[in-house]
Amino acid sequence: MKRRVLIVDNERVIREVQAEYLQGLGYEVVVAESGVQALHILNGPDSSFAVAVVDWQMAGVNGRAVFD
């Protein structure tokens, strides 16, 4: 079973580069383009992740709010 990683960043290029790199290492990657989307994923039925890489400074729901 692949370990899952959640990437949360409002910049598309950063999400794509991180996802491509981690997928190349064998991780299953789930991406969110905002804090709101990340919270939706984390409150959903398939919310188990080995690690989350979260942008700290995003408009609206920021990284600190996702972390909390």
LINFEN-V517944 format. One record per residue. N is the residue number from 1. PHI is phi in whole degrees, -180 to 180 (NA if undefined). PSI is psi in whole degrees, 0 to 359 (999 if undefined). NEAR is the number of other ideal C-beta (glycine too) atoms within 12 Angstrom. Layout:
# LINFEN-V517944
n = {N & N}
phi = {PHI & PHI}
psi = {PSI & PSI}
near = {NEAR & NEAR}
This chain:
# LINFEN-V517944
n = {1 & 2 & 3 & 4 & 5 & 6 & 7 & 8 & 9 & 10 & 11 & 12 & 13 & 14 & 15 & 16 & 17 & 18 & 19 & 20 & 21 & 22 & 23 & 24 & 25 & 26 & 27 & 28 & 29 & 30 & 31 & 32 & 33 & 34 & 35 & 36 & 37 & 38 & 39 & 40 & 41 & 42 & 43 & 44 & 45 & 46 & 47 & 48 & 49 & 50 & 51 & 52 & 53 & 54 & 55 & 56 & 57 & 58 & 59 & 60 & 61 & 62 & 63 & 64 & 65 & 66 & 67 & 68}
phi = {NA & -74 & -78 & -100 & -127 & -103 & -112 & -124 & -157 & -83 & -103 & -56 & -61 & -64 & -58 & -65 & -65 & -63 & -63 & -61 & -62 & -68 & -64 & -64 & -87 & 99 & -84 & -87 & -115 & -118 & -116 & -132 & -94 & -156 & -64 & -62 & -64 & -62 & -63 & -62 & -65 & -69 & -96 & -87 & -72 & -115 & -107 & -92 & -132 & -73 & -159 & -126 & -108 & -123 & -66 & -78 & -112 & -131 & -68 & 76 & -81 & -87 & -61 & -63 & -67 & -65 & -60 & -63}
psi = {131 & 144 & 141 & 140 & 135 & 126 & 126 & 114 & 140 & 356 & 118 & 314 & 319 & 315 & 314 & 316 & 314 & 316 & 315 & 316 & 311 & 324 & 323 & 335 & 359 & 7 & 150 & 125 & 134 & 133 & 149 & 137 & 0 & 165 & 323 & 314 & 322 & 316 & 322 & 316 & 314 & 337 & 4 & 181 & 336 & 65 & 23 & 119 & 145 & 326 & 155 & 134 & 111 & 128 & 127 & 328 & 96 & 151 & 150 & 241 & 108 & 181 & 324 & 319 & 323 & 315 & 314 & 999}
near = {8 & 15 & 17 & 24 & 28 & 38 & 37 & 41 & 31 & 27 & 18 & 16 & 12 & 20 & 30 & 17 & 18 & 29 & 26 & 16 & 17 & 27 & 21 & 11 & 16 & 14 & 25 & 21 & 31 & 32 & 33 & 35 & 27 & 27 & 30 & 20 & 25 & 35 & 25 & 20 & 28 & 26 & 13 & 15 & 8 & 13 & 16 & 18 & 27 & 18 & 19 & 30 & 29 & 34 & 31 & 17 & 17 & 27 & 14 & 18 & 26 & 22 & 26 & 14 & 21 & 32 & 19 & 12}
